[in-house]
């Protein structure tokens, strides 16, 4: 499967990717991407990479392109999440309400008050 540019690594990149690929404390996705790039740099065929890493051709192509464009920084994923919302008084009041399981501790709603209502 022809996919354009070949991956070539500098000595520093190869050392860093090898370190990442052998890590047991880094996120699994980051280790996966390091292994993928190392395999591509070795000239491993796509079918072999797909089988060994249990992935798909589009995934291989995506991470290869990101590495070619941005180097090692392209392998890091960043998901900033949702922007902070303004905490309005109505929302703040909802957060300050006692949780249902602790209602027995609220004055006037305690266990005795609940029994009197029945």
C-alpha positions in Angstrom: 0.0 0.0 0.0 1.7 3.2 -1.1 1.2 6.1 1.3 3.5 8.8 0.2 6.5 10.0 2.2 8.6 7.5 4.0 9.4 7.9 7.7 13.0 8.6 8.6 14.2 9.2 12.1 17.1 11.1 13.6 19.1 9.3 16.2 17.5 11.4 18.9 14.0 10.7 17.7 14.7 7.0 17.5 16.1 6.9 21.1 13.1 8.9 22.4 10.6 6.8 20.5 12.2 3.6 21.8 12.1 4.9 25.3 8.4 5.8 25.0 7.6 2.4 23.3 9.1 0.5 26.2 7.4 2.6 28.9 4.9 1.1 31.3 4.0 4.4 32.9 3.0 6.5 29.9 -0.5 6.5 28.5 -1.1 3.4 26.3 -2.1 5.5 23.3 1.2 7.3 23.4 3.1 4.1 23.6 1.1 2.7 20.7 1.9 5.7 18.5 5.6 5.4 19.3 5.6 1.7 18.4 3.8 2.5 15.2 6.3 5.2 14.1 9.2 3.0 14.9 7.7 0.2 12.8 7.1 2.5 9.9 10.7 3.8 10.1 12.0 0.2 10.0 10.0 -0.3 6.8 7.5 -2.7 8.2 4.6 -3.4 5.8 1.2 -2.0 6.7 -0.4 -5.4 7.0 2.2 -6.5 9.5 1.7 -3.3 11.5 -2.1 -3.8 11.4 -1.8 -7.3 12.7 0.9 -6.7 15.4 -0.7 -3.5 16.8 -4.3 -4.6 16.1 -5.1 -1.4 14.2 -6.4 -0.2 10.9 -4.8 1.4 7.8 -6.5 4.8 8.3 -5.1 4.9 11.8 -1.6 4.2 10.6 -1.9 6.8 7.9 -3.3 9.4 10.3 -0.4 9.1 12.8 2.2 8.8 10.0 1.0 12.1 8.5 0.9 13.8 12.0 4.4 12.6 12.7 5.7 13.8 9.3 4.1 17.2 9.8 4.9 17.9 13.5 7.5 15.3 14.5 7.2 13.9 18.1 4.9 16.7 19.1 2.4 15.4 16.5 2.1 12.1 18.5 0.8 13.9 21.6 -2.9 14.4 21.7 -4.5 17.4 23.4 -8.2 17.6 24.2 -8.9 20.9 25.9 -12.4 19.9 26.8 -15.4 22.1 27.1 -15.1 25.8 27.9 -16.0 26.9 31.4 -19.6 28.1 31.9 -20.7 31.0 34.0 -22.0 29.8 37.3 -25.3 31.6 37.6 -27.1 32.0 41.0 -29.7 29.3 39.9 -26.9 26.8 39.1 -25.1 27.7 42.4 -28.3 27.1 44.3 -28.7 23.7 42.7 -25.2 22.8 43.8 -25.8 23.9 47.3 -28.8 21.7 47.8 -28.1 18.8 50.2 -27.8 15.4 48.6 -30.8 13.1 48.9 -28.9 10.5 51.0 -28.2 13.1 53.7 -31.7 14.5 54.0 -32.0 12.9 57.4 -29.3 15.2 58.7 -31.2 18.4 57.5 -33.1 20.2 60.3 -36.8 19.8 59.9 -36.4 16.9 57.5 -34.7 14.5 59.9 -35.9 10.9 60.5 -38.4 11.9 63.2 -39.9 14.6 61.0 -40.4 12.0 58.2 -42.1 9.5 60.5 -44.5 12.2 61.8 -45.6 12.9 58.2 -46.7 9.4 57.6 
